[in-house]
Amino acid sequence: MAEIVTLTTPLPATATLRIADLDLNVRGSLIRVVLAEWVGGAWVDGGREIIATYSGAPADALMLALNKANLSTQSLHTRVIAQLIADGKLAGAGSGAAP
């Protein structure tokens, strides 16, 4: 099962999202995360998306932490989802494991 987030305040008809895009722009000090609707183990064509960003010093700090992280104990996607929830960019709970 891939890492997913189930929103505690779901979008209309959307409760389960998965990271579809994760862009780390070191030179531009920007992180862009796109979460897309994921149902029954597949992407939903034309489904809902949430875009979350970090820029400047917060992006630099998060990229440094992710770069130093031990990804054998917790995957990159799991860490990013947990950070989005911790920072209030998502209201939900992450679940699943790296495929």
N, CA, C and O of each residue as an XYZ file, in Angstrom:
396
protein
N       0.845     -1.178      0.000
C       0.000      0.000      0.000
C       0.886      1.235      0.000
O       1.842      1.311      0.772
N       0.582      2.190     -0.846
C       1.350      3.420     -0.916
C       0.931      4.369      0.193
O      -0.155      4.239      0.759
N       1.794      5.318      0.498
C       1.473      6.310      1.507
C       0.320      7.175      1.021
O       0.341      7.676     -0.103
N      -0.686      7.348      1.871
C      -1.834      8.177      1.539
C      -2.153      9.061      2.737
O      -1.645      8.844      3.837
N      -2.989     10.047      2.515
C      -3.501     10.865      3.614
C      -5.017     10.852      3.499
O      -5.571     11.059      2.420
N      -5.679     10.606      4.622
C      -7.134     10.675      4.675
C      -7.482     11.957      5.403
O      -7.130     12.137      6.569
N      -8.168     12.838      4.717
C      -8.475     14.154      5.265
C      -9.546     14.060      6.336
O     -10.535     13.346      6.174
N      -9.347     14.784      7.432
C     -10.366     14.829      8.480
C     -11.485     15.779      8.089
O     -12.613     15.641      8.562
N     -11.184     16.732      7.236
C     -12.192     17.603      6.647
C     -12.105     17.404      5.144
O     -11.424     18.163      4.454
N     -12.796     16.380      4.625
C     -12.625     16.044      3.214
C     -13.167     17.091      2.255
O     -14.103     17.829      2.566
N     -12.557     17.132      1.096
C     -13.100     17.911     -0.002
C     -14.395     17.223     -0.427
O     -14.588     16.050     -0.107
N     -15.277     17.903     -1.126
C     -16.495     17.230     -1.570
C     -16.157     15.957     -2.353
O     -15.476     16.005     -3.377
N     -16.640     14.834     -1.857
C     -16.469     13.521     -2.490
C     -15.011     13.072     -2.566
O     -14.694     12.157     -3.327
N     -14.122     13.693     -1.797
C     -12.720     13.299     -1.826
C     -12.202     13.189     -0.407
O     -12.243     14.162      0.347
N     -11.717     12.019     -0.036
C     -11.169     11.871      1.296
C      -9.761     11.312      1.272
O      -9.025     11.485      2.244
N      -9.358     10.647      0.199
C      -8.059      9.997      0.161
C      -7.199     10.576     -0.955
O      -7.588     10.607     -2.123
N      -6.016     11.033     -0.554
C      -5.081     11.646     -1.502
C      -3.728     10.965     -1.383
O      -3.409     10.366     -0.356
N      -2.939     11.064     -2.442
C      -1.584     10.513     -2.463
C      -0.678     11.541     -3.137
O      -1.123     12.310     -3.990
N       0.585     11.546     -2.749
C       1.524     12.472     -3.384
C       1.678     12.085     -4.854
O       2.088     10.970     -5.179
N       1.344     13.019     -5.727
C       1.465     12.811     -7.165
C       2.726     13.472     -7.704
O       3.332     12.984     -8.658
N       3.114     14.576     -7.094
C       4.291     15.345     -7.510
C       4.986     15.872     -6.271
O       4.338     16.373     -5.352
N       6.299     15.758     -6.248
C       7.099     16.324     -5.162
C       8.304     16.989     -5.799
O       9.227     16.320     -6.264
N       8.284     18.317     -5.814
C       9.352     19.088     -6.450
C      10.184     19.778     -5.385
O       9.662     20.549     -4.579
N      11.479     19.497     -5.384
C      12.426     20.132     -4.474
C      13.341     21.023     -5.305
O      14.208     20.524     -6.022
N      13.154     22.324     -5.214
C      13.958     23.278     -5.966
C      14.946     23.919     -4.998
O      14.633     24.909     -4.336
N      16.133     23.346     -4.926
C      17.142     23.811     -3.975
C      17.585     25.235     -4.313
O      17.640     26.094     -3.432
N      17.893     25.482     -5.559
C      18.368     26.807     -5.956
C      17.308     27.882     -5.731
O      17.633     29.010     -5.360
N      16.054     27.535     -5.952
C      14.968     28.499     -5.793
C      14.346     28.517     -4.406
O      13.405     29.273     -4.165
N      14.856     27.693     -3.481
C      14.320     27.600     -2.119
C      12.807     27.392     -2.136
O      12.058     28.150     -1.519
N      12.369     26.352     -2.852
C      10.944     26.104     -3.009
C      10.662     24.601     -3.020
O      11.343     23.828     -3.694
N       9.643     24.210     -2.259
C       9.129     22.846     -2.290
C       7.683     22.946     -2.728
O       6.932     23.775     -2.214
N       7.288     22.113     -3.669
C       5.905     22.075     -4.154
C       5.438     20.630     -4.086
O       6.058     19.737     -4.663
N       4.335     20.410     -3.373
C       3.771     19.072     -3.215
C       2.368     19.080     -3.803
O       1.532     19.905     -3.434
N       2.118     18.153     -4.721
C       0.787     17.997     -5.288
C       0.232     16.671     -4.787
O       0.818     15.612     -5.017
N      -0.892     16.740     -4.106
C      -1.592     15.545     -3.642
C      -2.820     15.376     -4.523
O      -3.587     16.318     -4.722
N      -3.004     14.166     -5.050
C      -4.114     13.915     -5.967
C      -4.993     12.793     -5.440
O      -4.564     11.944     -4.659
N      -6.228     12.820     -5.891
C      -7.220     11.839     -5.451
C      -6.800     10.426     -5.845
O      -6.364     10.170     -6.967
N      -6.948      9.520     -4.879
C      -6.505      8.137     -5.006
C      -7.600      7.245     -4.430
O      -7.876      7.304     -3.231
N      -8.220      6.427     -5.260
C      -9.316      5.576     -4.796
C      -9.131      4.162     -5.330
O      -8.884      3.964     -6.520
N      -9.250      3.193     -4.452
C      -9.188      1.790     -4.868
C      -7.870      1.401     -5.499
O      -7.827      0.532     -6.370
N      -6.784      2.043     -5.064
C      -5.467      1.710     -5.596
C      -5.148      2.323     -6.945
O      -4.243      1.858     -7.639
N      -5.883      3.365     -7.329
C      -5.629      3.995     -8.634
C      -5.910      5.499     -8.560
O      -6.705      5.965     -7.744
N      -5.233      6.238     -9.437
C      -5.483      7.671     -9.564
C      -6.869      7.872    -10.139
O      -7.337      7.067    -10.944
N      -7.524      8.940     -9.729
C      -8.840      9.286    -10.256
C      -8.636     10.310    -11.367
O      -8.196     11.430    -11.108
N      -8.954      9.928    -12.606
C      -8.826     10.865    -13.729
C      -9.710     12.074    -13.498
O     -10.911     11.935    -13.266
N      -9.123     13.258    -13.560
C      -9.869     14.490    -13.327
C     -10.238     14.693    -11.871
O     -11.086     15.526    -11.552
N      -9.597     13.926    -10.974
C      -9.900     14.018     -9.545
C      -9.374     15.289     -8.915
O      -8.678     16.081     -9.551
N      -9.715     15.465     -7.670
C      -9.308     16.651     -6.914
C      -7.813     16.633     -6.628
O      -7.186     15.576     -6.554
N      -7.264     17.822     -6.470
C      -5.855     17.982     -6.110
C      -5.720     19.065     -5.048
O      -6.502     20.014     -4.995
N      -4.716     18.900     -4.216
C      -4.311     19.938     -3.274
C      -2.845     20.227     -3.560
O      -2.043     19.307     -3.714
N      -2.501     21.500     -3.631
C      -1.107     21.895     -3.840
C      -0.645     22.627     -2.585
O      -1.266     23.598     -2.152
N       0.451     22.148     -2.011
C       1.041     22.782     -0.834
C       2.462     23.211     -1.186
O       3.173     22.504     -1.899
N       2.865     24.367     -0.683
C       4.209     24.861     -0.979
C       4.911     25.342      0.288
O       4.283     25.748      1.266
N       6.219     25.279      0.228
C       7.105     25.903      1.213
C       8.074     26.744      0.403
O       8.508     26.327     -0.671
N       8.417     27.920      0.904
C       9.395     28.744      0.198
C      10.319     29.428      1.195
O      10.009     29.548      2.380
N      11.454     29.868      0.687
C      12.416     30.581      1.514
C      13.040     29.696      2.578
O      13.300     28.516      2.343
N      13.279     30.276      3.757
C      13.952     29.560      4.845
C      13.226     28.281      5.275
O      13.893     27.278      5.533
N      11.878     28.270      5.365
C      11.211     27.013      5.720
C      11.477     25.891      4.702
O      11.651     24.733      5.079
N      11.507     26.244      3.428
C      11.806     25.241      2.397
C      13.238     24.740      2.535
O      13.493     23.540      2.435
N      14.167     25.655      2.764
C      15.575     25.259      2.933
C      15.747     24.323      4.126
O      16.462     23.325      4.042
N      15.086     24.650      5.237
C      15.203     23.825      6.444
C      14.602     22.441      6.223
O      15.179     21.439      6.647
N      13.450     22.379      5.563
C      12.816     21.089      5.309
C      13.640     20.253      4.336
O      13.776     19.045      4.528
N      14.188     20.869      3.303
C      15.029     20.111      2.357
C      16.272     19.577      3.053
O      16.695     18.455      2.772
N      16.865     20.352      3.952
C      18.034     19.892      4.698
C      17.656     18.691      5.571
O      18.380     17.696      5.613
N      16.527     18.790      6.262
C      16.077     17.687      7.117
C      15.785     16.435      6.289
O      16.165     15.331      6.680
N      15.117     16.600      5.155
C      14.814     15.451      4.294
C      16.083     14.830      3.723
O      16.170     13.610      3.578
N      17.061     15.662      3.402
C      18.319     15.169      2.853
C      19.095     14.335      3.868
O      19.787     13.386      3.498
N      18.979     14.687      5.135
C      19.712     13.986      6.193
C      18.916     12.827      6.793
O      19.454     12.053      7.585
N      17.640     12.702      6.423
C      16.759     11.708      7.039
C      17.157     10.278      6.677
O      17.660     10.010      5.586
N      16.918      9.377      7.616
C      17.118      7.948      7.385
C      15.846      7.417      6.737
O      14.881      7.096      7.431
N      15.841      7.323      5.424
C      14.640      6.930      4.701
C      14.389      5.426      4.734
O      13.404      4.950      4.168
N      15.272      4.673      5.390
C      15.018      3.232      5.532
C      14.057      2.966      6.683
O      13.498      1.873      6.771
N      13.854      3.937      7.564
C      12.926      3.753      8.680
C      11.576      4.407      8.411
O      10.554      3.944      8.919
N      11.559      5.471      7.623
C      10.316      6.152      7.253
C      10.538      6.750      5.872
O      11.510      7.476      5.662
N       9.656      6.458      4.935
C       9.855      6.875      3.547
C       9.760      8.396      3.374
O       9.250      9.109      4.238
N      10.257      8.857      2.252
C      10.207     10.282      1.913
C       8.764     10.772      1.877
O       8.458     11.823      2.439
N       7.875     10.029      1.227
C       6.479     10.456      1.124
C       5.809     10.498      2.497
O       5.045     11.418      2.787
N       6.093      9.507      3.340
C       5.524      9.495      4.686
C       5.982     10.720      5.467
O       5.183     11.352      6.159
N       7.263     11.056      5.360
C       7.796     12.227      6.059
C       7.166     13.524      5.554
O       6.842     14.411      6.343
N       6.996     13.630      4.243
C       6.411     14.844      3.673
C       4.950     14.983      4.117
O       4.523     16.073      4.497
N       4.183     13.888      4.072
C       2.793     13.941      4.517
C       2.715     14.334      5.994
O       1.890     15.167      6.371
N       3.564     13.741      6.824
C       3.575     14.066      8.255
C       3.902     15.546      8.471
O       3.310     16.189      9.338
N       4.840     16.088      7.691
C       5.211     17.501      7.832
C       4.073     18.415      7.400
O       3.813     19.432      8.044
N       3.395     18.060      6.314
C       2.257     18.861      5.858
C       1.167     18.912      6.932
O       0.566     19.960      7.167
N       0.919     17.777      7.576
C      -0.082     17.731      8.645
C       0.393     18.539      9.849
O      -0.371     19.321     10.415
N       1.654     18.352     10.242
C       2.205     19.074     11.401
C       2.175     20.589     11.198
O       1.964     21.341     12.149
N       2.384     21.030      9.965
C       2.413     22.462      9.667
C       1.030     23.042      9.366
O       0.906     24.230      9.066
N      -0.006     22.206      9.447
C      -1.361     22.690      9.209
C      -1.716     22.885      7.759
O      -2.734     23.505      7.451
N      -0.906     22.372      6.864
C      -1.196     22.495      5.433
C      -2.213     21.445      4.980
O      -2.845     21.590      3.934
N      -2.361     20.382      5.783
C      -3.370     19.338      5.576
C      -3.986     19.020      6.921
O      -3.300     19.047      7.943
N      -5.265     18.721      6.931
C      -5.931     18.250      8.146
C      -6.299     16.798      7.901
O      -7.285     16.509      7.222
N      -5.514     15.888      8.449
C      -5.792     14.489      8.216
C      -4.808     13.602      8.931
O      -4.070     14.042      9.812
N      -4.808     12.346      8.540
C      -3.904     11.360      9.107
C      -3.299     10.551      7.973
O      -4.011     10.075      7.089
N      -1.988     10.398      8.001
C      -1.305      9.615      6.992
C      -1.377      8.135      7.323
O      -1.478      7.753      8.489
N      -1.324      7.307      6.289
C      -1.297      5.863      6.488
C      -0.633      5.211      5.294
O      -0.394      5.848      4.268
N      -0.341      3.929      5.445
C       0.255      3.182      4.348
C       1.747      3.058      4.501
O       2.347      3.579      5.441
N       2.331      2.355      3.554
C       3.773      2.122      3.551
C       4.280      2.218      2.135
O       3.517      2.103      1.176
N       5.568      2.429      2.012
C       6.177      2.531      0.690
C       5.961      1.238     -0.080
O       6.094      0.149      0.478
N       5.626      1.356     -1.364
C       5.408      0.143     -2.162
C       6.681     -0.620     -2.389
O       6.667     -1.664     -3.042
